[in-house]
Amino acid sequence: MDHAVTEEIMADIHRFLKCPTPQGWIDVALRKELLLKMSKLAREELVHFDQVTKIMYERDIEYVHVSAARYAQGLHSHVRKQEPDMLIDKCIIGSIVEARSCERFAALIPYLDDELGKFYFSLLRSEGRHYRDYLTLAELYAEKDISDRVEHFLTVERELIESPDNEFRFHSGVPVAA
C-alpha cells in the first residue's frame, strides 16, 4: 500500500474523529490471538473432517452419529463458571484433548495400512501443534502460572482414560467387555 496515500487518509480521519484510539483498547485488541488461532484450528479440523469422510467413502464405511463421550463430559464438568477462568479451563482441556489425540494416533499407526498410517501421521503432527497452541493461549489469558490447574485436569483426564467406559470412542477409557 502507498504510504503517502495512507498518511493522507489517516490525517483526514484524525481531523474528523474527536480522539485517537486509546492505548488500552489497542492492548486488548492485540490479545485477540485467541480468535485467530481458534479460526485456524477450526479450518484445519474441517479439512481433517473432509479427509476422514473421503477415506470412509473410499472404504465403504458408513457414517454413524455417536453421542458425546464420557471423556469430554468428565473434563468439562470441572470447568470454572466465571471468565476468564472458564476460557482458561477450556483452553487447558483443548490442549489435553489434542495431546491425547496425538498420543493415540501414534499408538495406532504401527497397526494400520500405509495409506491410513500416513494420514494418521499427518493428523498426529497437527494435533501436536494444536496441543501447544491451546496451552499457550491458556497461559496468555491467565497471565499467571497455570501449572496447578493443568495438573488438576491431567489428573481428571487420567482417571477417565484408565477407568472402564461403557462406550468405545477415540477419547474413551478402557472399553467394558461386551
C-alpha positions in Angstrom: 0.0 0.0 0.0 1.2 3.5 -0.8 2.4 5.1 2.5 1.7 8.7 1.3 -1.9 7.8 0.5 -2.3 6.0 3.8 -0.9 9.0 5.7 -3.2 11.3 3.8 -6.2 9.2 4.6 -5.2 8.8 8.3 -4.6 12.6 8.6 -8.2 13.2 7.3 -9.6 10.6 9.7 -7.8 12.1 12.7 -9.1 15.5 11.8 -12.6 14.1 11.6 -12.6 12.0 14.8 -12.7 13.7 18.2 -10.0 11.4 19.7 -7.5 8.7 18.8 -8.0 5.1 19.9 -6.9 4.7 23.5 -3.8 2.5 24.0 -5.8 0.3 26.4 -8.1 -0.7 23.6 -5.1 -1.4 21.3 -3.5 -3.6 24.1 -6.7 -5.7 24.4 -7.1 -5.9 20.6 -3.6 -7.2 20.2 -4.6 -10.1 22.6 -7.2 -11.3 20.0 -4.7 -14.1 19.2 -7.4 -16.4 20.5 -9.8 -15.7 17.7 -7.0 -16.0 15.1 -5.7 -19.3 16.5 -9.2 -20.7 17.0 -10.2 -19.8 13.5 -7.1 -21.5 12.1 -7.8 -24.6 14.3 -11.4 -24.8 13.1 -10.4 -24.6 9.5 -7.8 -27.3 10.0 -10.3 -29.5 11.8 -12.8 -29.1 8.9 -10.1 -30.2 6.5 -9.5 -33.2 8.7 -13.2 -34.0 8.7 -13.3 -33.8 4.9 -10.3 -36.1 4.7 -11.9 -38.6 7.1 -15.2 -38.6 5.2 -13.3 -39.2 1.9 -11.4 -42.2 3.4 -14.7 -43.5 4.9 -16.4 -43.3 1.5 -13.5 -44.9 -0.3 -13.5 -47.8 2.2 -17.3 -48.1 2.2 -17.6 -47.2 5.9 -21.0 -45.7 6.9 -21.0 -42.5 9.0 -22.9 -43.1 12.2 -23.8 -40.4 14.7 -22.5 -41.0 18.2 -23.4 -39.4 21.4 -20.9 -37.2 23.4 -18.2 -39.1 25.1 -17.9 -39.6 28.8 -14.4 -38.2 28.4 -15.4 -34.8 27.2 -18.2 -34.5 29.7 -15.9 -35.6 32.5 -13.4 -32.9 31.7 -15.9 -30.2 31.1 -17.6 -30.8 34.5 -14.6 -29.3 36.1 -14.6 -26.0 34.1 -15.0 -22.9 36.3 -18.1 -20.8 35.6 -16.6 -17.2 35.6 -14.5 -15.6 32.9 -11.6 -15.5 32.3 -11.3 -18.8 34.3 -13.8 -20.5 32.0 -11.8 -19.7 28.9 -8.5 -20.7 30.5 -10.0 -24.1 31.6 -11.4 -24.7 28.2 -8.1 -24.0 26.6 -6.4 -26.4 29.0 -9.0 -29.0 28.1 -8.4 -28.4 24.4 -4.7 -28.9 25.0 -5.3 -32.2 26.8 -7.7 -33.5 24.2 -5.3 -32.6 21.3 -2.4 -34.2 23.2 -4.4 -37.4 23.8 -5.4 -37.4 20.1 -1.7 -37.1 19.1 -0.7 -39.9 21.5 -3.5 -42.2 20.3 -2.7 -41.6 16.6 0.9 -42.6 17.4 -0.2 -45.7 19.2 -2.4 -46.9 16.3 -0.1 -46.1 13.4 2.0 -49.3 13.6 -1.2 -51.4 13.1 -2.5 -49.5 10.1 -2.1 -50.0 6.3 0.3 -47.5 4.7 -2.4 -45.1 3.4 -4.2 -44.8 6.7 -0.9 -44.7 8.6 0.3 -41.8 6.6 -3.0 -40.0 7.2 -2.8 -40.6 10.9 0.7 -39.4 11.0 -0.4 -36.1 9.3 -3.1 -35.8 12.0 -0.6 -36.6 14.7 1.6 -33.7 13.6 -1.4 -31.3 13.5 -2.7 -32.4 16.9 0.7 -31.9 18.4 0.7 -28.3 17.2 -2.8 -27.8 18.4 -2.0 -29.1 21.9 0.8 -26.5 22.2 -1.4 -23.7 20.8 -4.2 -24.3 23.3 -1.7 -24.4 26.2 -0.1 -21.2 25.0 -3.5 -19.5 24.9 -4.4 -20.7 28.4 -1.1 -19.2 29.7 -1.6 -16.0 27.8 -5.1 -15.4 29.2 -4.3 -16.5 32.7 -1.4 -14.0 33.0 -0.2 -16.2 35.9 1.1 -19.7 36.5 -1.5 -22.3 35.5 0.5 -25.4 36.3 -1.8 -26.4 39.2 -4.8 -26.1 37.0 -3.2 -28.1 34.2 -2.3 -30.8 36.8 -5.8 -30.9 38.0 -7.2 -31.5 34.6 -4.5 -34.0 33.8 -5.4 -36.0 36.9 -9.1 -36.0 35.9 -8.1 -37.0 32.3 -6.0 -39.9 33.6 -8.9 -41.2 35.7 -11.2 -41.0 32.6 -8.6 -42.8 30.4 -7.7 -45.5 32.8 -11.2 -46.3 34.1 -13.8 -48.6 32.5 -16.0 -47.0 29.8 -19.3 -48.4 28.5 -18.9 -46.7 25.1 -15.9 -47.0 22.9 -14.8 -43.7 21.5 -11.5 -42.3 20.3 -11.3 -40.5 23.6 -12.7 -43.1 25.9 -11.5 -45.1 28.8 -10.9 -48.8 28.8 -13.9 -50.5 27.0 -16.0 -52.7 29.1 -16.2 -56.2 27.6 -19.4 -56.6 25.7 
